[in-house]
Amino acid sequence: MLIKAMDSFHSFADWKAQSVQDGVEKLQKRKADYDRLRAEREDMKTKLNTCVTERVQRQEYKKEVGSCMQLLPSKFKLE
C-alpha cells in the first residue's frame, strides 16, 4: 500500500514537474515572439523616420533650388 502511494505521489510529482516545464517553455516562446515583434517595430520606426526625413529634405531642397533659380539673371532661366 505504501509503495502504491509513493508511486502515485511520484506520478503526480512528475506530471506537475512536466506541467511546470511546459508552462516555462510556453512563456519562453511568447517572450521570444514578443522580443522579435518589438525588434520589428523598432526597425519599422527607424525606416519610417528615415523616409519622413528624406521627404522633408527633398521638399527643402526644392524650395532652396526654387529660390536660387529666382536669383539667376533672366538669360540663365529656363523658359
N, C-alpha and C positions, 0 to 999 in steps of 0.2 A: 504494500500500500504506500509506503514511504517512497519507494522507487518510482511508482506511478505519479505521485505528487511532484517529485523532483523533475521527472520527465515533462510533466505539464508545465511546471514553472520555467524550465529551460526552453520549452517550445514557445511559451508566451514571451519570455525574455528575448529569444531570437527573433520572434515576429516583431516585437516592439523595436528592437535594435534595427531591423531591416526597414521598418516603417520610418523611423527617425532618419536613417541613411537616405531613404527615398525622398524625404522632405528636404534634406540638406542638398541633395543633387538637384531637386526641382528649383530650390531657391538660388543655387549657384547658376543654373541655366537662365533663370529670369534676370539675375544680376548681369550676366554676360550679355543678354539681349538688351537690357537697359543701357549698359555701357556702350554697346555698338550703336544703338539708336541715338544716344547722346552725342557720340562722336560724329555720326552722320549729320545731326542737327548743327553742330558747330561748323562742320565742313560746308554745309549749305549756307549758313550765315556768312561765312567768310567769302564764299563765291558771290552771294548776293551783294555784300558790301563792296566787293571788287567791281562788280558790274555797275552798281549805282555810282561809284566813284568815277569809273570810266565815262559813263554817260554825262555826268556833271562836268567833267573835264572837257569832253567833246563840245558841250554847249558853250563853255567858257572860251574854248579855242575859236569857235565860230564867231562869237561876239568880238573877240580880240582881232581876228582876221578882218571882220566887217569894219571895225573902227579904223584899222590900219589902211584898209582899201579906200576909205573916205579921205584919208590924208594924202593919198597919192595925187600927183598932178593929173589933170584930165587926160593928157596924152598917154599915160600909162594905164588908164582904166579900161577895163573890158566892157564893151557895149553889148 
